[in-house]
Amino acid sequence: MSKRPTVEQRLYWNETRPDRVSHLDVRDPARCGPCDGRPCVRVCPAETYLWEAADGRLVIRFENCLECGACRIVCPHDNLDWRLPLGGRGICYRYG
Amino acid sequence: MERFDAIVVGAGPAGTTAALVLARSGLRVALLERGAYPGAKNLMGGVLYTEVLASLVPDFRERGAPLERYVARRGLSILSAGAETALSFQTGAWDAPPHNHGYTVLRARFDRWYAGLAEEAGAELVCGVGVDRLLADGDGTTCGVAVRMPADASPAEGELRAPVVILADGVNSVLAEAAGLRPKPRPGHVALGIKETLALPRETIEDRFGLAGDQGVAWTYVGEATGGRRGAGFLYTNRDTLSVGLVVYAADLADSDVAPAELLDRFKEHPAVAPRLRDAEPLEYGAHLVPEGGYDRVPPLARDGLLLAGDAAGLVGASPRPQGSNYAMASGELAARAVLEAREAGDFSAAALSRYRDLLAESFVLKQLEHHRDWPGFVERNPHVFASWPAALTALVEAALRQDGREPQQREAELWDLFQRRVGVLPLATTAVQLRNALRILGYGKTDRLVEYLARNW
């Protein structure tokens, strides 16, 4: 407990039934480039979003997603196609 | 295509309560849950207040409700970077049932148990189904839902029909948004909760927190807990686990250079918190949004053939003592009662279902939301209450208690100087007036709309 777990380590504690395809997508990738602050990256507690500056694109690691929806709320351009994993997939809290 | 008397979307506290009440009245009701089981997607701090549960299921304890501990002690800590000023309350009166109606729970366990009661009453619970959209007939009246069945089920899609649908699909209700009942919430009206569940042996918890039997602790932390952001930290004792986490306004996290998980790490490492978590082993990490918009963001709650309940309707008591799951249960019950009345009259129009809003307005749900309707505005206009005042208070307490041989006059002068520099008479006065108006205490409404106007426009 003295050492800080990474987000990735934290996610390993959880039970997840990953979907086969991403339930998250960017509507218009061109709008992410000039975005100021990229609040989706900042707000996500699961490091689902990663800004690849070299390629100028937003990488979505959908299997990290805890389905909280914070990214959808803070996206200033309403640019996230935010859906939910299908058929009981995704996060399965055992404690909650 | 299956026909039901009612369809409930979401098997959380709101949806399960609605399904339970409808099934008990003999309706054929479908309770649809997108998770692999009820509670799989649900998370809160958290304390469940059980008055509504007790009215519906008086023997909930005997029926094995997965309650962790009753809240025997509540505490509030105001943190600066290195110090803690705390206020704690405990009374023997809470040791006897009904324990002031407050229990710590773990929602994955509780929701699963609770949905089981709805099933026993006759509700048809189906898990792993996503609702794609609402079905509408020619004049726009909701008449069912289009669903995607659980993975590997055949057929993969289907339609369920009913004359009325209760949407209890949570804070992110994209169905309510698609139906035009509410807009997407703004970042200032939503908070992000993040939480870890940590394992600690039962005896260790009881020794460490000074608890006996089923006693438990609910502790709130403000100030440095969130790095001064609007929100709070929390620590709850469960049977053999601890729930520790933060609830922070999404608007403040969107501006933040510190990631949510790092904020949580800092909170857990705070000298006032770390000893309470020592040697606890992590079990789970989760996140969930909390609607914080209050009364003035509550959307229209009914349309032809459609009702909104729980977090989907923003029915969370945003206040200094926030509550939600009991509001959700109450709204689910009242939605069900409105459906039963509408069914009696054979009329599921928006006008008939508007009875639901009237029932809510007569209940504690909208009364309490209305009472605290200015709280979200107070939080928005007074970020210093979270950002700088907690550290100012601990500095004042530290200066008052410091043992350094100063003469009394010097001590008073230092305190006064500290207060003037870090709080100030005018900011304290204007904030206090606004707080009094937000909480409607100390004679609010009796004399002075003018004072309120001046405070707001200072």
HADDOCK unambig.tbl for C-alpha pairs under 7 A between the chains (distance, minus, plus):
assign (segid A and resid 1 and name CA) (segid B and resid 279 and name CA) 6.57 0.50 0.50
assign (segid A and resid 4 and name CA) (segid B and resid 265 and name CA) 6.58 0.50 0.50
assign (segid A and resid 7 and name CA) (segid B and resid 261 and name CA) 6.84 0.50 0.50
assign (segid A and resid 10 and name CA) (segid B and resid 285 and name CA) 5.95 0.50 0.50
assign (segid A and resid 11 and name CA) (segid B and resid 285 and name CA) 6.60 0.50 0.50
assign (segid A and resid 13 and name CA) (segid B and resid 283 and name CA) 5.75 0.50 0.50
assign (segid A and resid 13 and name CA) (segid B and resid 284 and name CA) 5.23 0.50 0.50
assign (segid A and resid 13 and name CA) (segid B and resid 285 and name CA) 6.90 0.50 0.50
assign (segid A and resid 14 and name CA) (segid B and resid 284 and name CA) 5.29 0.50 0.50
assign (segid A and resid 14 and name CA) (segid B and resid 285 and name CA) 6.54 0.50 0.50
assign (segid A and resid 39 and name CA) (segid B and resid 254 and name CA) 4.63 0.50 0.50
assign (segid A and resid 39 and name CA) (segid B and resid 255 and name CA) 6.98 0.50 0.50
assign (segid A and resid 42 and name CA) (segid B and resid 253 and name CA) 6.85 0.50 0.50
assign (segid A and resid 42 and name CA) (segid B and resid 254 and name CA) 5.89 0.50 0.50
assign (segid A and resid 42 and name CA) (segid B and resid 256 and name CA) 6.87 0.50 0.50
assign (segid A and resid 42 and name CA) (segid B and resid 259 and name CA) 5.89 0.50 0.50
assign (segid A and resid 43 and name CA) (segid B and resid 253 and name CA) 5.46 0.50 0.50
assign (segid A and resid 43 and name CA) (segid B and resid 254 and name CA) 5.39 0.50 0.50
assign (segid A and resid 43 and name CA) (segid B and resid 259 and name CA) 6.77 0.50 0.50
assign (segid A and resid 43 and name CA) (segid B and resid 260 and name CA) 6.67 0.50 0.50
assign (segid A and resid 45 and name CA) (segid B and resid 260 and name CA) 5.34 0.50 0.50
assign (segid A and resid 45 and name CA) (segid B and resid 261 and name CA) 5.90 0.50 0.50
assign (segid A and resid 66 and name CA) (segid B and resid 286 and name CA) 6.66 0.50 0.50
assign (segid A and resid 66 and name CA) (segid B and resid 287 and name CA) 6.30 0.50 0.50
assign (segid A and resid 68 and name CA) (segid B and resid 287 and name CA) 5.76 0.50 0.50
assign (segid A and resid 68 and name CA) (segid B and resid 288 and name CA) 4.61 0.50 0.50
assign (segid A and resid 68 and name CA) (segid B and resid 289 and name CA) 5.81 0.50 0.50
assign (segid A and resid 69 and name CA) (segid B and resid 172 and name CA) 6.52 0.50 0.50
assign (segid A and resid 70 and name CA) (segid B and resid 192 and name CA) 6.79 0.50 0.50
assign (segid A and resid 70 and name CA) (segid B and resid 250 and name CA) 6.92 0.50 0.50
assign (segid A and resid 70 and name CA) (segid B and resid 289 and name CA) 6.83 0.50 0.50
assign (segid A and resid 73 and name CA) (segid B and resid 185 and name CA) 6.47 0.50 0.50
assign (segid A and resid 73 and name CA) (segid B and resid 186 and name CA) 6.30 0.50 0.50
assign (segid A and resid 73 and name CA) (segid B and resid 187 and name CA) 5.79 0.50 0.50
assign (segid A and resid 74 and name CA) (segid B and resid 187 and name CA) 5.60 0.50 0.50
assign (segid A and resid 74 and name CA) (segid B and resid 254 and name CA) 6.51 0.50 0.50
assign (segid A and resid 86 and name CA) (segid B and resid 130 and name CA) 6.11 0.50 0.50
assign (segid A and resid 87 and name CA) (segid B and resid 34 and name CA) 6.59 0.50 0.50
assign (segid A and resid 87 and name CA) (segid B and resid 128 and name CA) 4.32 0.50 0.50
assign (segid A and resid 87 and name CA) (segid B and resid 129 and name CA) 5.40 0.50 0.50
assign (segid A and resid 87 and name CA) (segid B and resid 130 and name CA) 6.39 0.50 0.50
assign (segid A and resid 87 and name CA) (segid B and resid 149 and name CA) 6.21 0.50 0.50
assign (segid A and resid 87 and name CA) (segid B and resid 150 and name CA) 3.97 0.50 0.50
assign (segid A and resid 87 and name CA) (segid B and resid 151 and name CA) 4.72 0.50 0.50
assign (segid A and resid 88 and name CA) (segid B and resid 34 and name CA) 5.63 0.50 0.50
assign (segid A and resid 88 and name CA) (segid B and resid 35 and name CA) 4.39 0.50 0.50
assign (segid A and resid 88 and name CA) (segid B and resid 36 and name CA) 4.08 0.50 0.50
assign (segid A and resid 88 and name CA) (segid B and resid 128 and name CA) 3.91 0.50 0.50
assign (segid A and resid 88 and name CA) (segid B and resid 129 and name CA) 6.87 0.50 0.50
assign (segid A and resid 88 and name CA) (segid B and resid 150 and name CA) 6.44 0.50 0.50
assign (segid A and resid 89 and name CA) (segid B and resid 36 and name CA) 6.93 0.50 0.50
assign (segid A and resid 91 and name CA) (segid B and resid 41 and name CA) 6.57 0.50 0.50
assign (segid A and resid 92 and name CA) (segid B and resid 40 and name CA) 4.46 0.50 0.50
assign (segid A and resid 92 and name CA) (segid B and resid 41 and name CA) 6.15 0.50 0.50
assign (segid A and resid 93 and name CA) (segid B and resid 40 and name CA) 4.67 0.50 0.50
assign (segid A and resid 93 and name CA) (segid B and resid 41 and name CA) 6.15 0.50 0.50
assign (segid A and resid 93 and name CA) (segid B and resid 108 and name CA) 5.97 0.50 0.50
assign (segid A and resid 94 and name CA) (segid B and resid 40 and name CA) 6.78 0.50 0.50
assign (segid A and resid 94 and name CA) (segid B and resid 108 and name CA) 5.55 0.50 0.50
assign (segid A and resid 95 and name CA) (segid B and resid 106 and name CA) 5.24 0.50 0.50
assign (segid A and resid 95 and name CA) (segid B and resid 107 and name CA) 6.35 0.50 0.50
assign (segid A and resid 95 and name CA) (segid B and resid 108 and name CA) 4.99 0.50 0.50
assign (segid A and resid 95 and name CA) (segid B and resid 109 and name CA) 6.32 0.50 0.50
assign (segid A and resid 96 and name CA) (segid B and resid 42 and name CA) 5.77 0.50 0.50
assign (segid A and resid 96 and name CA) (segid B and resid 43 and name CA) 4.17 0.50 0.50
assign (segid A and resid 96 and name CA) (segid B and resid 44 and name CA) 6.64 0.50 0.50
assign (segid A and resid 96 and name CA) (segid B and resid 106 and name CA) 5.38 0.50 0.50
assign (segid A and resid 96 and name CA) (segid B and resid 107 and name CA) 4.85 0.50 0.50
assign (segid A and resid 96 and name CA) (segid B and resid 108 and name CA) 4.80 0.50 0.50
